[in-house]
Amino acid sequence: MFHLLVLAGVVLGGYIFLTQTLFKRSKCKGQAAMAGKTVIITGGNTGIGKATALRLASRGAKVFLACRNRDKAQDAIADIQQETGSTDVFYMQLDLASMKSVRSFAETFLKTESRLDLLINNAGLVGDGRTEDGFGIQLGVNHLGHFLLSHLLLGRLKEAGGGRVVTLSSMAHSWGHIDPEALEVDKHLGTGKYSWQFFYAYCNSKLCNVLFTHELAKRLKGSNVTCYSLHPGVVRTGLSRHCSLWQKVFIEPIARLLFLDPEAGAQTTLHCCLQEGIEPLSGRYFACCAVQESCPKARDDAVAQKLWEVSERLCGIS
């Protein structure tokens, strides 16, 4: 009996430790007015993106769900409308795995919408394969698609005054490595048939997100637009949909017990969107609704600049 009590104490202590560290919850306290403002959320039809869209719509924002699947987007819009009463939530087709689709999305948006206040680069995936442009899928979707989209929409963000670019990264960025010169040649962030290779490429793509934000902040100095990257927490989403069945069987019980739900996972995104007074922190990395220090390689000015230049060439904008 004593040994069982000790074991129970260890398990309980471990659970409490994990919920206060790796799986810690936070709450956005930002109160910025959103009525009359326009928001784009990539991957806004599920998970963190949908939860973010719902909260911004409830505050009066006009929200565009930029995603591939029309049916899922329409279902998400119906859910958001039912919960918030908002009729200002819309679907626009966007496939981040296609440079053509990104350009078409931006062209259509700029023709039809006169303002943009928030660009939330939320979509992401873990998997293998190539985009239609020949890039590794995680390079194309998690980094280059958002890089090009941000480039094409920056002008409209500047016109609105006080615009923000919020890019979801991950604590996994600290395990990543970027060699911009090799990236330009290989056009991928890592490949292979094993899940650990997919995850390594994911870590690299998340490092790209933080480096992108670091460099973007420098290029936005003197403008009225700011930018932030963030770790949303360890969240129960569809990100691992490409994992094998046995891995899902292993992960799912842990996810149900410890992982954050999408609403909790959206809090740091909402903080970066709604918190007033964080403009001097442009380019910084956030977690648990507070600014955090990213890993040293995510603050490397030379690598950030080189990655930017390589990304421009890969996207055909230089």
TAGI-V480541 format. One record per residue. N is the residue number from 1. PHI is phi in whole degrees, 0 to 359 (NA if undefined). PSI is psi in degrees with one decimal (* if undefined). D_FIRST is the distance of its C-alpha to the first C-alpha in Angstrom with 2 decimals. Layout:
N|PHI|PSI|D_FIRST / N|PHI|PSI|D_FIRST
This chain:
1|NA|-42.3|0.00 / 2|301|-43.6|3.80 / 3|296|-36.5|5.42 / 4|294|-39.1|5.09 / 5|295|-41.0|6.27 / 6|297|-45.2|8.70 / 7|299|-43.2|9.82 / 8|298|-39.0|10.48 / 9|295|-40.9|12.31 / 10|296|-45.1|14.28 / 11|298|-45.5|15.28 / 12|296|-43.0|16.34 / 13|297|-41.4|18.15 / 14|297|-40.8|19.85 / 15|297|-45.9|20.96 / 16|297|-42.4|22.42 / 17|300|-46.6|24.11 / 18|295|-39.7|25.68 / 19|288|-15.4|26.94 / 20|258|-1.8|28.57 / 21|233|-89.6|30.18 / 22|299|-36.4|30.93 / 23|248|31.6|30.57 / 24|293|140.4|31.90 / 25|263|153.4|34.00 / 26|217|171.2|37.35 / 27|223|125.7|40.13 / 28|292|130.1|43.85 / 29|247|6.7|45.86 / 30|295|142.1|49.26 / 31|233|22.2|51.96 / 32|301|137.6|54.93 / 33|292|138.0|57.30 / 34|241|-7.7|57.44 / 35|301|130.5|60.15 / 36|84|-0.2|62.98 / 37|259|154.6|61.06 / 38|243|136.5|60.55 / 39|230|138.7|57.46 / 40|246|130.8|56.89 / 41|235|114.4|53.36 / 42|285|142.0|53.06 / 43|62|36.5|50.48 / 44|276|7.6|50.41 / 45|266|-9.0|49.70 / 46|215|167.6|45.93 / 47|55|-137.1|42.84 / 48|300|-39.9|43.39 / 49|298|-43.8|47.14 / 50|295|-43.5|47.14 / 51|298|-38.5|44.89 / 52|294|-45.2|47.27 / 53|301|-42.0|50.29 / 54|298|-45.8|49.01 / 55|292|-38.1|48.52 / 56|289|-37.5|51.88 / 57|296|-37.7|53.65 / 58|294|-19.7|52.22 / 59|265|4.0|53.94 / 60|100|5.7|57.25 / 61|285|153.0|57.49 / 62|270|118.5|59.37 / 63|242|131.0|56.88 / 64|250|122.8|57.70 / 65|271|108.6|55.03 / 66|262|103.4|56.23 / 67|204|172.1|54.65 / 68|278|-44.6|55.56 / 69|270|107.8|54.43 / 70|298|-43.4|56.66 / 71|297|-45.0|54.71 / 72|295|-36.4|51.41 / 73|294|-43.2|53.35 / 74|295|-37.3|55.00 / 75|296|-42.4|51.68 / 76|296|-41.5|50.33 / 77|298|-42.2|53.51 / 78|298|-42.0|53.21 / 79|297|-44.6|49.63 / 80|294|-42.8|50.74 / 81|297|-40.4|53.81 / 82|296|-40.0|51.89 / 83|278|-32.5|49.42 / 84|253|-21.8|51.95 / 85|80|0.6|55.29 / 86|287|138.8|56.74 / 87|249|13.4|59.56 / 88|251|41.7|59.81 / 89|239|127.3|57.34 / 90|225|156.4|59.01 / 91|257|135.8|58.44 / 92|226|131.1|60.31 / 93|291|128.8|59.94 / 94|211|125.5|58.68 / 95|243|106.1|57.52 / 96|291|-11.5|56.44 / 97|275|7.8|56.80 / 98|224|115.0|60.56 / 99|299|-34.8|62.83 / 100|297|-42.9|65.38 / 101|294|-40.1|62.99 / 102|298|-44.9|62.06 / 103|294|-39.3|65.74 / 104|295|-42.6|66.56 / 105|302|-50.5|63.84 / 106|298|-41.9|65.09 / 107|298|-45.3|68.70 / 108|295|-44.5|68.04 / 109|298|-45.9|65.99 / 110|294|-28.6|68.64 / 111|283|-30.1|71.37 / 112|254|-18.9|69.72 / 113|239|131.4|67.72 / 114|272|-11.7|69.38 / 115|213|157.1|66.33 / 116|213|124.5|62.91 / 117|252|-33.1|60.57 / 118|224|126.6|57.23 / 119|247|114.6|56.60 / 120|251|105.4|52.90 / 121|277|85.3|52.29 / 122|259|-34.7|49.05 / 123|296|148.0|49.19 / 124|190|163.8|47.46 / 125|207|163.9|46.00 / 126|239|123.5|44.23 / 127|174|-177.1|46.11 / 128|236|165.8|48.89 / 129|125|-173.6|52.54 / 130|233|150.9|55.77 / 131|279|173.4|57.47 / 132|292|-15.7|60.95 / 133|266|0.7|62.34 / 134|91|8.3|60.69 / 135|273|153.1|57.95 / 136|305|140.3|54.34 / 137|301|-37.1|52.66 / 138|284|-33.1|50.34 / 139|295|-46.4|53.26 / 140|293|-47.1|55.45 / 141|278|-49.7|53.13 / 142|284|-26.3|50.83 / 143|238|-64.8|53.61 / 144|297|-39.9|57.21 / 145|300|-44.1|57.35 / 146|288|-34.7|56.17 / 147|300|-49.1|58.39 / 148|294|-43.7|61.45 / 149|301|-45.3|60.59 / 150|298|-43.5|60.20 / 151|302|-44.9|63.48 / 152|289|-23.9|65.35 / 153|254|-3.4|64.12 / 154|300|-38.0|64.32 / 155|301|-43.7|67.84 / 156|291|-35.0|66.90 / 157|297|-40.5|63.95 / 158|294|-34.7|66.39 / 159|294|-32.9|68.77 / 160|289|-32.9|66.22 / 161|85|118.5|65.52 / 162|77|19.8|62.03 / 163|293|157.0|60.63 / 164|225|144.5|57.29 / 165|247|117.0|55.93 / 166|244|120.0|52.13 / 167|241|122.9|50.58 / 168|281|120.5|46.99 / 169|249|-139.1|45.64 / 170|190|157.2|42.05 / 171|298|-17.8|39.96 / 172|295|-12.5|40.47 / 173|299|-27.6|43.99 / 174|291|-16.2|42.72 / 175|262|1.3|42.04 / 176|271|169.4|45.50 / 177|212|136.7|48.76 / 178|233|126.9|52.30 / 179|242|95.3|55.48 / 180|304|-37.3|58.18 / 181|293|-43.9|60.83 / 182|294|-35.5|58.74 / 183|300|-40.9|57.69 / 184|295|-33.8|61.35 / 185|281|-48.4|62.00 / 186|281|-31.7|58.89 / 187|62|30.8|58.49 / 188|207|165.9|54.74 / 189|254|8.6|51.62 / 190|137|143.1|49.98 / 191|212|169.9|49.90 / 192|150|177.9|48.34 / 193|260|-5.4|46.52 / 194|258|150.6|42.93 / 195|296|-33.5|40.79 / 196|295|-28.6|40.17 / 197|287|-36.9|43.97 / 198|299|-43.4|44.20 / 199|293|-37.5|41.65 / 200|298|-42.3|43.60 / 201|297|-37.0|46.72 / 202|298|-45.9|44.92 / 203|303|-42.6|43.98 / 204|297|-40.3|47.64 / 205|293|-35.0|48.86 / 206|289|-31.5|46.69 / 207|294|-39.3|48.18 / 208|303|-41.4|51.56 / 209|299|-43.6|50.73 / 210|289|-41.2|50.05 / 211|296|-39.6|53.10 / 212|302|-48.1|55.23 / 213|294|-39.7|54.32 / 214|301|-46.8|54.94 / 215|285|-38.1|58.40 / 216|300|-40.8|59.23 / 217|301|-39.2|58.80 / 218|296|-40.9|61.40 / 219|284|-16.8|63.79 / 220|266|-2.3|63.37 / 221|301|134.2|64.29 / 222|92|-9.6|67.20 / 223|259|179.3|66.33 / 224|257|17.7|64.50 / 225|251|137.8|61.73 / 226|237|167.4|58.33 / 227|213|152.5|55.47 / 228|212|144.6|51.72 / 229|246|162.1|49.02 / 230|202|157.3|45.37 / 231|255|117.6|41.82 / 232|282|-9.4|40.64 / 233|107|175.1|36.94 / 234|271|104.4|34.82 / 235|246|144.3|36.00 / 236|277|94.3|35.43 / 237|228|-171.5|39.02 / 238|271|14.7|41.08 / 239|302|-34.8|41.57 / 240|266|24.2|39.64 / 241|296|-17.0|41.59 / 242|268|0.6|43.03 / 243|289|158.1|39.70 / 244|288|165.6|39.07 / 245|298|-44.8|37.11 / 246|295|-32.8|34.16 / 247|291|-39.1|33.94 / 248|296|-39.3|34.01 / 249|299|-36.8|31.20 / 250|285|-42.7|29.10 / 251|284|-37.3|30.32 / 252|303|-47.0|30.39 / 253|299|-39.8|26.65 / 254|294|-41.6|26.45 / 255|299|-44.4|29.72 / 256|295|-32.0|28.67 / 257|278|-39.7|25.57 / 258|241|-34.4|27.20 / 259|295|151.2|30.95 / 260|287|148.4|33.41 / 261|280|164.7|35.53 / 262|304|-35.5|39.30 / 263|299|-46.4|40.01 / 264|293|-36.6|37.68 / 265|291|-19.1|39.06 / 266|276|-8.3|42.60 / 267|296|-41.2|42.22 / 268|288|-34.3|43.38 / 269|301|-47.8|46.25 / 270|297|-37.4|47.25 / 271|301|-46.8|47.05 / 272|292|-22.0|49.48 / 273|273|-36.6|51.72 / 274|248|-17.3|51.72 / 275|286|123.6|51.01 / 276|279|149.5|54.25 / 277|87|5.7|55.18 / 278|265|5.4|53.44 / 279|305|-37.9|56.77 / 280|295|-12.5|56.88 / 281|264|16.1|53.67 / 282|305|135.8|55.42 / 283|91|-7.5|54.25 / 284|273|170.9|50.81 / 285|250|133.9|47.35 / 286|240|152.0|44.95 / 287|204|146.4|41.24 / 288|52|41.8|39.22 / 289|59|34.1|42.58 / 290|208|151.7|43.64 / 291|292|139.3|45.75 / 292|229|160.5|43.86 / 293|275|121.2|45.16 / 294|285|168.5|45.52 / 295|292|155.5|45.25 / 296|307|-39.3|48.39 / 297|291|-17.8|49.74 / 298|277|-5.9|49.77 / 299|245|15.5|52.14 / 300|282|107.9|54.53 / 301|300|-42.4|57.95 / 302|294|-43.7|59.71 / 303|292|-40.0|57.23 / 304|298|-42.9|57.15 / 305|293|-42.7|60.95 / 306|294|-40.9|61.24 / 307|299|-40.4|58.70 / 308|300|-47.6|60.75 / 309|296|-42.3|63.96 / 310|295|-41.5|62.54 / 311|298|-39.4|61.07 / 312|300|-45.2|64.51 / 313|293|-41.7|66.15 / 314|295|-31.6|63.62 / 315|273|-4.9|64.10 / 316|72|36.2|67.87 / 317|242|17.2|68.46 / 318|208|*|70.08
